[in-house]
Amino acid sequence: MNKPLRRVAIFCGLLILALLVRGNWLQYVKANELATDDKNRRVPITRYSIPRGDIIVDGKAITGSVETKGDYKYKRTWKDGPMWAPVTGFSSQAFGSNFLENLEDGILSGTDDRLFFRNTLDMLTGKQREGGSVVTTLSAAAQKAAYDGLKGKKGAAAAIDPTTGKILALVSTPSYDPSKFAGQSKADGAAWNAVQKKNDADDPMLNRALRETYPPGSTFKVVTAAAALENDVVSGIDDKTDTPDPYRLPQSSTDLGNEHGDCENATLRYALEVSCNTVFAKMSDNVGNEKMIDQATKFGFNEKALDTPVRAAESVYPEDNRPQNALDGIGQGSNRATPLQMAMVAAAVANDGKLMKPYMVDSLKTPSLDTLETTEPKVLSQAVSSATAQKLQEMMETVVETGTGKRAQIPGIKVGGKTGTAQHGLNNSEKPYAWFISYAKLADGSSPVAVAVVVEDGAAVREDISGGGLAAPVAKAVMEAVIGNKK
């Protein structure tokens, strides 16, 4: 072979080799990535070629599927969509999916690798592929109580079983109906556009229970009290504190006052009962920023990856200077929290200091209802000692018995709680957020539920906004719903 032909042959051989390498790279190395890429049209066609498996609450499906025309044979439906959207998310032929509909798509669409053997048998027998089901930890009664209580308001609620971490309710209002844009018609497109933040200032697609952080206001005083007790800044909850009224913030000429009560040298119990700003701001300064951060972190703050499995926004207690740290101690500084986070605070107190990891998926099932996976309760941290937790319980129960949380009282049930009214906006110009955190105890001493509620009620008169007035009744309804299921 002459030299020019040999060069052509070598070049052609290299082209063939490159083609073989590229083909094998795509077929074996990139196969899974390409097969699951939403830009691959076959993926959504496969996803919607069968009725999706269901998301289950209390043994009943809260989702369904209906047959449609076109390449996508079925589309998703929801029962009480606006109520359940913060849990399920949406699944749309045109706009993708989020939350449980996205995270558990493999199970719901029947394409999860763990269903391979069953799918192979179905293919050999000519049976249609089926989706599995996602069994949640949610309580329908608690969810409805929270949703009804927040209807017509902007706000959120989260409820947890303190002993396991199971999420019992997760509500965000205003909400949206995911059924309205589950397809790909012009009407679906219009419904999708209508709920985008640019077209609706209330941002109904924002999951306020998991994804919005707020100044926690006076509900954070529970964390400050915990830090003071754990670090021996105070000796007992009924001992007088050395606290002036008003209290001058450290390194500052600003005096901090109180909205209620006689707070000068108030005991820790009384300070929480009437919500003395001066006592807790001074206490936070005495504890110090580093130890306050440590205590908040034990309650779940500063956790960047809290997956329920839907990821929650990070609640933050930051490094701060002394005056800001004092304000952080009353929930009015740089610290911010999600409603789920504040429910975790109440849950840890109720569970004798042990904080359980919150989760909303109890188990994953095959189409034949065999269990593929079960979530086991997991301890996230020992937030405080059992002795400190019991002192915090005494204080929170006093708040409900004789203090600012009276509207959360439930006859025959021991309730502990803490109100909060969080100022926000430039120079506190905006209407405050109303907070309430609580737990309920049964006669045997067990605590089946801890709740956090926040209300952003722009329609209320400023003077009428309070955690005890707006948020406590919602928390009470949720606790009653859970307790009713336990009887």
C-alpha positions as CSV (number, residue, x, y, z in Angstrom):
1,M,0.0,0.0,0.0
2,N,1.4,3.4,-0.9
3,K,1.9,6.1,1.6
4,P,-1.2,8.3,0.8
5,L,-3.5,5.3,0.8
6,R,-2.0,4.1,4.1
7,R,-2.7,7.5,5.7
8,V,-6.3,7.5,4.4
9,A,-6.8,3.9,5.8
10,I,-5.4,5.0,9.2
11,F,-7.6,8.1,9.3
12,C,-10.7,6.0,8.4
13,G,-9.7,3.5,11.1
14,L,-9.4,6.3,13.7
15,L,-12.9,7.6,12.7
16,I,-14.4,4.1,13.1
17,L,-12.6,3.8,16.5
18,A,-13.9,7.2,17.6
19,L,-17.4,6.2,16.5
20,L,-17.3,3.0,18.5
21,V,-16.0,4.8,21.6
22,R,-18.7,7.4,21.3
23,G,-21.4,4.8,20.8
24,N,-20.3,2.8,23.8
25,W,-19.9,5.9,25.9
26,L,-23.5,6.9,25.1
27,Q,-24.9,3.4,25.4
28,Y,-23.2,2.4,28.7
29,V,-21.8,5.3,30.5
30,K,-24.4,8.0,29.8
31,A,-27.3,5.6,29.2
32,N,-29.0,6.2,32.6
33,E,-28.5,9.9,32.6
34,L,-30.0,10.2,29.1
35,A,-32.8,7.8,29.9
36,T,-33.9,9.9,32.9
37,D,-33.3,13.4,31.4
38,D,-36.6,15.3,31.3
39,K,-35.4,16.9,28.0
40,N,-35.7,13.4,26.5
41,R,-39.3,13.3,25.3
42,R,-39.5,9.6,26.0
43,V,-39.2,10.2,29.7
44,P,-42.5,12.2,30.2
45,I,-44.2,9.9,27.6
46,T,-43.2,6.9,29.8
47,R,-44.1,8.8,33.0
48,Y,-47.7,9.5,31.8
49,S,-48.3,6.3,29.8
50,I,-49.9,4.7,32.8
51,P,-52.0,5.9,35.8
52,R,-49.5,7.2,38.3
53,G,-49.3,5.4,41.7
54,D,-51.0,7.2,44.5
55,I,-49.8,9.3,47.5
56,I,-51.6,7.9,50.6
57,V,-52.8,9.7,53.8
58,D,-54.5,7.7,56.5
59,G,-54.8,4.7,54.2
60,K,-56.6,6.7,51.5
61,A,-55.4,8.1,48.2
62,I,-55.3,11.8,47.9
63,T,-54.2,11.6,44.2
64,G,-55.5,9.9,41.1
65,S,-55.1,9.9,37.3
66,V,-57.5,10.5,34.4
67,E,-57.1,9.5,30.7
68,T,-56.3,12.2,28.2
69,K,-55.6,12.5,24.5
70,G,-52.2,12.8,22.8
71,D,-48.8,11.4,23.5
72,Y,-49.4,11.6,27.3
73,K,-52.1,9.1,28.0
74,Y,-52.8,10.1,31.6
75,K,-52.6,13.2,33.7
76,R,-52.5,13.6,37.5
77,T,-55.5,14.6,39.7
78,W,-55.7,15.6,43.3
79,K,-58.4,15.5,46.0
80,D,-58.4,18.7,47.9
81,G,-55.4,19.9,45.9
82,P,-54.9,23.3,47.6
83,M,-54.8,21.6,51.0
84,W,-52.3,18.9,50.0
85,A,-50.1,20.9,47.5
86,P,-47.5,21.7,50.2
87,V,-47.0,18.0,50.7
88,T,-47.4,16.4,47.3
89,G,-46.3,19.3,45.1
90,F,-47.4,19.2,41.5
91,S,-46.9,16.8,38.5
92,S,-47.6,18.5,35.2
93,Q,-47.2,17.2,31.7
94,A,-46.1,20.7,30.6
95,F,-44.2,22.1,33.7
96,G,-42.6,19.1,35.4
97,S,-43.0,18.3,39.0
98,N,-41.8,19.1,42.5
99,F,-41.9,17.9,46.2
100,L,-43.0,14.3,46.7
101,E,-44.3,14.0,43.1
102,N,-40.8,14.6,41.9
103,L,-38.7,13.0,44.6
104,E,-40.7,9.7,44.5
105,D,-41.4,9.8,40.7
106,G,-39.6,6.5,40.1
107,I,-42.0,4.7,42.5
108,L,-45.1,6.6,41.3
109,S,-44.4,6.0,37.6
110,G,-43.3,2.4,38.1
111,T,-39.8,3.0,36.7
112,D,-37.8,2.6,39.9
113,D,-35.0,0.1,39.7
114,R,-36.5,-1.8,42.6
115,L,-39.5,-2.6,40.5
116,F,-37.4,-4.0,37.7
117,F,-38.2,-7.7,38.4
118,R,-41.9,-7.1,38.6
119,N,-41.9,-4.9,35.5
120,T,-40.0,-7.7,33.6
121,L,-42.7,-10.2,34.6
122,D,-45.4,-7.9,33.6
123,M,-43.8,-7.4,30.2
124,L,-43.5,-11.1,29.6
125,T,-47.1,-11.7,30.6
126,G,-48.4,-8.7,28.6
127,K,-49.6,-6.9,31.7
128,Q,-49.4,-3.1,31.8
129,R,-46.7,-1.5,34.1
130,E,-48.1,-0.1,37.3
131,G,-46.9,2.6,39.7
132,G,-46.2,2.0,43.3
133,S,-47.6,4.2,46.2
134,V,-46.1,6.6,48.6
135,V,-47.5,6.2,52.1
136,T,-47.2,9.5,54.1
137,T,-47.1,10.2,57.8
138,L,-49.7,13.0,57.5
139,S,-52.9,13.1,59.4
140,A,-55.9,14.1,57.3
141,A,-57.7,15.5,60.4
142,A,-54.7,17.6,61.4
143,Q,-54.1,18.9,57.9
144,K,-57.7,19.9,57.5
145,A,-57.8,21.6,60.9
146,A,-54.7,23.7,60.0
147,Y,-55.9,24.5,56.5
148,D,-59.4,25.5,57.7
149,G,-57.8,27.6,60.4
150,L,-55.6,29.5,58.0
151,K,-58.1,29.8,55.2
152,G,-58.4,33.4,54.0
153,K,-55.1,34.3,55.7
154,K,-51.4,34.2,54.6
155,G,-49.5,31.9,56.8
156,A,-48.3,28.4,57.5
157,A,-48.5,25.6,60.0
158,A,-46.4,22.5,60.8
159,A,-47.2,19.7,63.2
160,I,-44.9,16.9,64.3
161,D,-45.2,13.8,66.5
162,P,-42.4,14.6,69.0
163,T,-41.6,11.0,69.8
164,T,-41.0,9.9,66.2
165,G,-40.5,13.0,64.1
166,K,-43.4,12.1,61.8
167,I,-44.9,15.2,60.2
168,L,-48.6,15.2,60.9
169,A,-49.6,18.5,59.1
170,L,-47.9,20.8,56.7
171,V,-50.0,23.7,55.4
172,S,-49.2,26.9,53.5
173,T,-51.8,29.5,52.6
174,P,-52.7,30.9,50.1
175,S,-52.2,27.7,48.1
176,Y,-52.9,26.5,44.6
177,D,-54.7,23.6,42.9
178,P,-52.1,21.4,41.1
179,S,-54.9,19.8,39.1
180,K,-55.4,23.0,37.2
181,F,-52.1,22.8,35.3
182,A,-51.5,19.0,35.3
183,G,-52.1,18.8,31.5
184,Q,-50.6,20.7,28.6
185,S,-53.6,22.7,27.2
186,K,-53.9,26.4,26.9
187,A,-56.0,26.4,30.0
188,D,-53.3,24.6,31.9
189,G,-50.8,27.2,30.7
190,A,-53.0,30.1,31.8
191,A,-53.5,28.5,35.2
192,W,-49.8,28.0,35.6
193,N,-49.1,31.6,34.8
194,A,-51.7,32.9,37.2
195,V,-50.0,31.4,40.2
196,Q,-46.5,32.6,39.4
197,K,-45.2,35.2,41.8
198,K,-44.8,37.8,39.1
199,N,-48.6,37.6,38.5
200,D,-49.7,37.0,42.1
201,A,-48.0,38.9,44.9
202,D,-49.2,36.4,47.5
203,D,-47.0,33.8,45.8
204,P,-49.3,30.8,46.3
205,M,-46.7,28.3,45.1
206,L,-44.3,29.2,47.9
207,N,-44.3,26.5,50.6
208,R,-44.2,28.8,53.6
209,A,-44.1,25.9,56.1
210,L,-40.9,24.6,54.7
211,R,-39.3,27.2,52.4
212,E,-40.0,30.6,54.0
213,T,-38.0,31.9,57.0
214,Y,-39.4,34.5,59.4
215,P,-38.2,36.4,62.4
216,P,-39.4,34.0,65.1
217,G,-40.3,36.7,67.6
218,S,-41.0,35.7,71.2
219,T,-41.3,32.0,70.4
220,F,-37.5,32.0,70.3
221,K,-37.5,32.9,74.0
222,V,-37.9,29.1,74.6
223,V,-34.5,28.6,72.9
224,T,-33.0,31.4,74.9
225,A,-34.4,30.0,78.2
226,A,-32.9,26.6,77.2
227,A,-29.5,28.1,76.6
228,A,-29.6,30.0,79.9
229,L,-30.6,26.8,81.9
230,E,-28.1,24.6,80.1
231,N,-25.2,27.1,80.7
232,D,-26.1,27.8,84.3
233,V,-26.8,31.5,83.6
234,V,-29.9,31.1,85.7
235,S,-30.2,28.7,88.7
236,G,-34.0,28.0,88.7
237,I,-37.1,29.0,86.8
238,D,-38.6,30.7,89.9
239,D,-35.5,32.6,91.0
240,K,-35.5,36.3,90.4
241,T,-33.2,37.5,87.6
242,D,-31.1,40.6,87.8
243,T,-32.9,42.5,85.0
244,P,-33.6,46.2,84.8
245,D,-36.7,47.6,83.0
246,P,-36.0,49.1,80.6
247,Y,-32.8,47.2,79.6
248,R,-30.1,49.1,77.7
249,L,-28.8,46.9,74.9
250,P,-25.0,46.2,75.3
251,Q,-22.6,48.6,73.5
252,S,-25.6,50.8,72.6
253,S,-27.6,53.8,73.7
254,T,-30.9,52.0,72.9
255,D,-33.3,51.1,75.7
256,L,-35.4,48.0,75.3
257,G,-38.8,47.9,77.0
258,N,-41.7,45.5,77.4
259,E,-45.2,45.2,76.1
260,H,-46.7,43.4,79.2
261,G,-46.2,42.8,82.9
262,D,-43.8,43.9,85.6
263,C,-40.6,42.6,84.2
264,E,-38.0,44.1,86.5
265,N,-36.0,41.2,88.0
266,A,-38.7,38.9,86.8
267,T,-38.3,35.1,87.3
268,L,-37.8,33.0,84.2
269,R,-41.2,31.4,84.5
270,Y,-43.0,34.8,84.8
271,A,-40.8,36.3,82.0
272,L,-42.0,33.6,79.6
273,E,-45.6,33.8,80.9
274,V,-45.9,37.5,80.0
275,S,-43.1,37.5,77.4
276,C,-40.6,40.0,79.0
277,N,-38.2,41.2,76.3
278,T,-35.8,42.7,78.8
279,V,-35.2,39.4,80.6
280,F,-34.5,37.3,77.5
281,A,-32.4,40.0,75.7
282,K,-30.1,40.3,78.8
283,M,-30.1,36.5,79.2
284,S,-29.0,36.1,75.6
285,D,-26.1,38.6,76.1
286,N,-25.1,36.8,79.3
287,V,-25.0,33.4,77.5
288,G,-23.0,34.9,74.6
289,N,-23.3,34.6,70.9
290,E,-21.2,31.4,70.6
291,K,-23.2,29.4,73.1
292,M,-26.5,30.8,71.8
293,I,-25.4,29.5,68.3
294,D,-24.6,26.1,69.9
295,Q,-28.0,25.9,71.6
296,A,-29.9,26.9,68.5
297,T,-28.0,24.4,66.4
298,K,-29.0,21.6,68.8
299,F,-32.6,22.5,68.1
300,G,-32.0,22.3,64.3
301,F,-30.9,25.8,63.3
302,N,-28.1,26.2,60.9
303,E,-28.8,22.8,59.2
304,K,-28.3,23.3,55.5
305,A,-29.7,20.0,54.4
306,L,-32.8,19.1,56.4
307,D,-34.6,16.7,54.0
308,T,-38.1,15.5,54.9
309,P,-37.5,14.2,52.1
310,V,-38.5,17.6,50.6
311,R,-35.7,19.9,51.6
312,A,-36.5,22.7,54.1
313,A,-34.9,26.1,54.0
314,E,-32.1,26.7,56.5
315,S,-33.2,28.3,59.7
316,V,-30.4,30.6,60.9
317,Y,-28.9,31.8,64.2
318,P,-25.8,33.7,62.9
319,E,-22.6,35.1,64.4
320,D,-23.6,38.5,65.6
321,N,-22.3,41.4,67.7
322,R,-23.5,41.9,71.2
323,P,-26.5,44.2,70.6
324,Q,-27.7,42.0,67.8
325,N,-27.2,38.8,69.8
326,A,-29.3,40.3,72.6
327,L,-32.1,41.0,70.0
328,D,-31.6,37.5,68.6
329,G,-32.5,36.2,72.1
330,I,-36.0,37.7,71.7
331,G,-36.3,36.6,68.0
332,Q,-36.0,40.1,66.7
333,G,-32.4,40.2,65.5
334,S,-30.8,38.4,62.6
335,N,-32.1,35.0,63.4
336,R,-34.8,33.5,61.2
337,A,-36.8,30.3,61.3
338,T,-39.3,28.2,59.2
339,P,-42.5,27.1,60.8
340,L,-41.2,23.5,60.7
341,Q,-38.1,24.6,62.6
342,M,-40.2,26.2,65.4
343,A,-42.4,23.0,65.5
344,M,-39.1,21.1,66.1
345,V,-38.3,23.4,69.0
346,A,-41.7,22.6,70.7
347,A,-41.3,18.9,69.8
348,A,-37.9,18.6,71.4
349,V,-39.1,20.2,74.6
350,A,-42.1,17.9,74.7
351,N,-39.9,14.9,74.1
352,D,-37.8,15.5,77.2
353,G,-35.1,17.2,75.2
354,K,-34.6,14.6,72.4
355,L,-35.1,16.1,68.9
356,M,-36.2,13.6,66.3
357,K,-35.6,14.1,62.6
358,P,-38.9,15.2,60.9
359,Y,-40.1,13.1,58.0
360,M,-43.2,12.8,55.9
361,V,-42.8,9.5,54.0
362,D,-43.7,6.5,56.1
363,S,-43.1,3.8,53.5
364,L,-42.9,3.1,49.8
365,K,-45.1,0.3,48.4
366,T,-45.0,-1.8,45.2
367,P,-48.2,-1.9,43.1
368,S,-49.0,-5.2,44.9
369,L,-48.6,-3.3,48.2
370,D,-45.4,-5.1,49.3
371,T,-43.2,-2.7,51.3
372,L,-40.1,-1.6,49.4
373,E,-38.8,0.8,52.0
374,T,-39.8,2.0,55.5
375,T,-38.5,5.2,57.2
376,E,-37.2,4.5,60.7
377,P,-37.3,7.3,63.3
378,K,-33.9,8.9,63.8
379,V,-32.6,11.1,66.6
380,L,-31.3,14.4,65.3
381,S,-29.8,15.6,68.6
382,Q,-30.2,15.9,72.3
383,A,-31.3,19.5,72.2
384,V,-31.3,19.9,76.0
385,S,-31.1,17.6,79.0
386,S,-34.2,15.9,80.3
387,A,-34.0,18.1,83.5
388,T,-33.9,21.3,81.4
389,A,-36.7,20.0,79.1
390,Q,-39.0,19.5,82.1
391,K,-38.3,23.0,83.4
392,L,-39.2,24.4,79.9
393,Q,-42.4,22.3,79.9
394,E,-43.4,23.8,83.3
395,M,-42.8,27.3,81.9
396,M,-44.6,26.7,78.6
397,E,-47.6,25.2,80.4
398,T,-47.8,28.2,82.7
399,V,-48.0,30.4,79.5
400,V,-51.1,28.5,78.4
401,E,-52.6,28.2,81.9
402,T,-52.3,31.8,83.0
403,G,-50.3,33.8,80.5
404,T,-50.5,34.9,76.9
405,G,-51.4,31.5,75.4
406,K,-54.8,31.0,77.1
407,R,-56.6,30.6,73.8
408,A,-54.7,27.3,73.3
409,Q,-56.3,25.6,76.4
410,I,-57.9,22.3,75.8
411,P,-60.2,20.9,78.6
412,G,-58.7,17.9,80.2
413,I,-55.4,18.2,78.3
414,K,-52.1,19.7,79.4
415,V,-50.9,22.2,76.8
416,G,-47.6,24.0,76.7
417,G,-47.0,26.9,74.4
418,K,-45.4,30.2,73.6
419,T,-46.8,33.2,71.7
420,G,-44.8,35.5,69.5
421,T,-45.4,38.7,67.7
422,A,-42.5,39.3,65.3
423,Q,-41.9,42.9,64.1
424,H,-40.5,43.3,60.6
425,G,-39.9,45.8,57.9
426,L,-37.9,49.0,58.0
427,N,-38.2,50.4,61.5
428,N,-40.9,47.7,62.1
429,S,-43.1,49.6,59.7
430,E,-44.8,46.4,58.4
431,K,-47.6,44.6,60.2
432,P,-46.1,42.0,62.5
433,Y,-46.2,38.2,62.1
434,A,-48.3,36.3,64.7
435,W,-46.6,33.1,66.0
436,F,-47.6,30.3,68.3
437,I,-45.7,27.1,69.1
438,S,-47.2,24.4,71.4
439,Y,-47.5,20.8,72.3
440,A,-50.2,18.7,73.9
441,K,-49.8,16.0,76.7
442,L,-52.1,13.1,77.3
443,A,-53.0,11.8,80.7
444,D,-50.3,9.2,80.6
445,G,-47.7,11.9,80.0
446,S,-47.1,11.2,76.4
447,S,-47.1,14.0,73.8
448,P,-48.6,13.0,70.4
449,V,-48.2,16.4,68.7
450,A,-46.2,19.6,68.6
451,V,-47.3,22.5,66.4
452,A,-46.0,25.8,65.1
453,V,-48.3,28.4,63.4
454,V,-47.3,31.7,61.8
455,V,-49.9,34.2,60.4
456,E,-49.0,37.0,58.1
457,D,-52.3,38.7,58.3
458,G,-52.2,41.9,56.3
459,A,-56.0,42.4,56.7
460,A,-55.9,42.6,60.5
461,V,-55.6,45.8,62.4
462,R,-52.0,46.2,63.7
463,E,-53.1,46.4,67.3
464,D,-55.1,43.2,67.0
465,I,-52.2,41.1,65.7
466,S,-50.8,38.7,68.3
467,G,-49.7,35.1,68.5
468,G,-52.2,34.4,71.2
469,G,-55.1,35.9,69.2
470,L,-54.4,34.8,65.6
471,A,-52.1,31.8,65.7
472,A,-53.0,30.0,69.0
473,P,-56.6,29.0,67.9
474,V,-55.2,27.4,64.8
475,A,-52.6,25.4,66.8
476,K,-55.4,24.4,69.3
477,A,-57.5,23.0,66.4
478,V,-54.6,21.0,65.1
479,M,-53.8,19.6,68.5
480,E,-57.5,18.7,69.1
481,A,-57.6,16.9,65.7
482,V,-54.6,14.8,66.6
483,I,-55.8,14.0,70.1
484,G,-59.2,13.1,68.7
485,N,-57.5,10.5,66.5
486,K,-55.6,9.1,69.5
487,K,-58.7,8.5,71.6
